[in-house]
């Protein structure tokens, strides 16, 4: 299960980086607010995945 979680973290981090890039490039304030909310949600997902990875015995 550890590898699956690690792969999931990599996917979420990649999505975070893509959204951050879009957020920094957009000139539309409404779009920026939506993107920041999505970034915050992804941080929560990353925190959850890391906590699950720490709780899972390493094999």
TORPA-4810 file (N, C-alpha, C, O; in nm, 3 decimals):
<nodes>
NODE_1_0.082_-0.120_0.000_0.000_0.000_0.000_0.086_0.126_0.000_0.042_0.230_-0.048_X
NODE_2_0.206_0.118_0.053_0.295_0.233_0.058_0.326_0.292_-0.078_0.332_0.414_-0.093_X
NODE_3_0.346_0.204_-0.177_0.377_0.254_-0.312_0.258_0.325_-0.373_0.274_0.426_-0.441_X
NODE_4_0.137_0.274_-0.349_0.017_0.338_-0.402_0.002_0.478_-0.345_-0.031_0.572_-0.417_X
NODE_5_0.025_0.491_-0.215_0.013_0.622_-0.151_0.119_0.716_-0.205_0.091_0.833_-0.232_X
NODE_6_0.241_0.666_-0.220_0.350_0.750_-0.272_0.316_0.798_-0.414_0.338_0.915_-0.447_X
NODE_7_0.263_0.708_-0.497_0.224_0.747_-0.632_0.112_0.850_-0.628_0.110_0.944_-0.708_X
NODE_8_0.018_0.832_-0.535_-0.092_0.927_-0.521_-0.039_1.065_-0.483_-0.084_1.166_-0.536_X
NODE_9_0.055_1.067_-0.391_0.114_1.195_-0.349_0.180_1.263_-0.468_0.165_1.384_-0.487_X
NODE_10_0.253_1.188_-0.547_0.319_1.245_-0.665_0.218_1.304_-0.762_0.241_1.411_-0.818_X
NODE_11_0.107_1.236_-0.782_0.003_1.284_-0.873_-0.058_1.413_-0.820_-0.079_1.509_-0.895_X
NODE_12_-0.088_1.416_-0.690_-0.148_1.535_-0.630_-0.051_1.652_-0.633_-0.092_1.765_-0.660_X
NODE_13_0.075_1.628_-0.606_0.176_1.735_-0.610_0.188_1.789_-0.753_0.202_1.910_-0.772_X
NODE_14_0.182_1.702_-0.851_0.187_1.747_-0.991_0.066_1.836_-1.022_0.081_1.939_-1.087_X
NODE_15_-0.051_1.795_-0.977_-0.171_1.877_-0.997_-0.157_2.012_-0.927_-0.195_2.115_-0.981_X
NODE_16_-0.101_2.010_-0.805_-0.079_2.133_-0.730_0.011_2.228_-0.809_-0.019_2.347_-0.821_X
NODE_17_0.120_2.175_-0.861_0.213_2.258_-0.936_0.148_2.317_-1.061_0.170_2.434_-1.094_X
NODE_18_0.065_2.237_-1.130_-0.005_2.287_-1.248_-0.102_2.399_-1.212_-0.108_2.502_-1.279_X
NODE_19_-0.179_2.378_-1.104_-0.274_2.481_-1.061_-0.203_2.607_-1.015_-0.247_2.718_-1.043_X
NODE_20_-0.092_2.590_-0.943_-0.016_2.705_-0.897_0.034_2.787_-1.015_0.027_2.910_-1.014_X
NODE_21_0.082_2.720_-1.117_0.129_2.790_-1.237_0.014_2.868_-1.302_0.032_2.984_-1.341_X
NODE_22_-0.102_2.804_-1.314_-0.219_2.873_-1.371_-0.257_2.993_-1.286_-0.288_3.100_-1.338_X
NODE_23_-0.255_2.974_-1.154_-0.293_3.080_-1.062_-0.199_3.201_-1.076_-0.244_3.315_-1.075_X
NODE_24_-0.072_3.175_-1.089_0.025_3.284_-1.101_0.015_3.356_-1.235_0.052_3.472_-1.247_X
NODE_25_-0.035_3.286_-1.336_-0.041_3.343_-1.470_-0.172_3.416_-1.501_-0.176_3.503_-1.588_X
NODE_26_-0.280_3.381_-1.429_-0.409_3.439_-1.463_-0.418_3.585_-1.421_-0.360_3.626_-1.321_X
NODE_27_-0.491_3.659_-1.498_-0.516_3.800_-1.465_-0.659_3.818_-1.412_-0.695_3.925_-1.365_X
NODE_28_-0.739_3.711_-1.420_-0.878_3.715_-1.378_-0.887_3.688_-1.227_-0.849_3.580_-1.180_X
NODE_29_-0.937_3.786_-1.151_-0.943_3.773_-1.006_-1.034_3.659_-0.962_-1.001_3.587_-0.868_X
NODE_30_-1.147_3.642_-1.029_-1.240_3.534_-0.992_-1.175_3.398_-1.014_-1.185_3.309_-0.929_X
NODE_31_-1.109_3.382_-1.127_-1.041_3.255_-1.154_-0.931_3.230_-1.050_-0.911_3.116_-1.007_X
NODE_32_-0.861_3.335_-1.011_-0.754_3.321_-0.912_-0.811_3.272_-0.778_-0.751_3.186_-0.713_X
NODE_33_-0.926_3.326_-0.738_-0.989_3.284_-0.613_-1.025_3.136_-0.620_-1.001_3.062_-0.525_X
NODE_34_-1.083_3.094_-0.731_-1.120_2.953_-0.748_-0.995_2.865_-0.744_-0.995_2.760_-0.679_X
NODE_35_-0.890_2.907_-0.811_-0.767_2.828_-0.813_-0.702_2.820_-0.676_-0.650_2.715_-0.638_X
NODE_36_-0.705_2.929_-0.600_-0.648_2.928_-0.465_-0.726_2.831_-0.377_-0.667_2.757_-0.298_X
NODE_37_-0.859_2.830_-0.389_-0.939_2.735_-0.311_-0.903_2.592_-0.348_-0.893_2.506_-0.260_X
NODE_38_-0.884_2.566_-0.475_-0.846_2.432_-0.519_-0.707_2.395_-0.466_-0.683_2.281_-0.427_X
NODE_39_-0.616_2.492_-0.465_-0.482_2.468_-0.412_-0.489_2.433_-0.263_-0.420_2.342_-0.217_X
NODE_40_-0.571_2.505_-0.189_-0.587_2.477_-0.047_-0.642_2.336_-0.027_-0.597_2.263_0.062_X
NODE_41_-0.739_2.298_-0.109_-0.795_2.162_-0.099_-0.687_2.057_-0.127_-0.682_1.955_-0.060_X
NODE_42_-0.603_2.083_-0.226_-0.497_1.987_-0.259_-0.396_1.976_-0.145_-0.341_1.868_-0.122_X
NODE_43_-0.369_2.085_-0.075_-0.279_2.079_0.041_-0.338_1.984_0.144_-0.266_1.904_0.204_X
NODE_44_-0.469_1.993_0.165_-0.535_1.902_0.258_-0.523_1.757_0.215_-0.500_1.669_0.298_X
NODE_45_-0.537_1.732_0.086_-0.523_1.597_0.033_-0.381_1.546_0.055_-0.361_1.432_0.095_X
NODE_46_-0.283_1.631_0.029_-0.143_1.592_0.048_-0.118_1.560_0.195_-0.053_1.460_0.227_X
NODE_47_-0.168_1.644_0.285_-0.150_1.619_0.428_-0.212_1.485_0.468_-0.153_1.410_0.545_X
NODE_48_-0.331_1.457_0.417_-0.396_1.331_0.448_-0.314_1.213_0.398_-0.292_1.116_0.471_X
NODE_49_-0.268_1.220_0.273_-0.192_1.109_0.216_-0.061_1.086_0.292_-0.020_0.972_0.313_X
NODE_50_0.003_1.194_0.333_0.127_1.181_0.409_0.098_1.117_0.545_0.173_1.031_0.590_X
NODE_51_-0.011_1.158_0.609_-0.043_1.099_0.740_-0.077_0.951_0.726_-0.041_0.872_0.813_X
NODE_52_-0.145_0.913_0.620_-0.177_0.772_0.597_-0.049_0.695_0.570_-0.034_0.582_0.617_X
NODE_53_0.042_0.755_0.495_0.168_0.688_0.464_0.249_0.664_0.592_0.310_0.559_0.608_X
NODE_54_0.249_0.763_0.683_0.324_0.748_0.808_0.262_0.640_0.897_0.332_0.569_0.968_X
NODE_55_0.129_0.628_0.892_0.059_0.530_0.976_0.068_0.389_0.920_0.047_0.293_0.993_X
NODE_56_0.099_0.376_0.791_0.107_0.246_0.728_0.245_0.186_0.750_0.345_0.252_0.725_X
NODE_57_0.252_0.061_0.798_0.383_-0.003_0.815_0.455_-0.016_0.680_0.394_-0.054_0.580_X
NODE_58_0.581_0.015_0.680_0.660_0.007_0.557_0.699_-0.138_0.533_0.744_-0.208_0.623_X
NODE_59_0.679_-0.181_0.408_0.715_-0.319_0.373_0.828_-0.320_0.275_0.872_-0.427_0.233_X
</nodes>
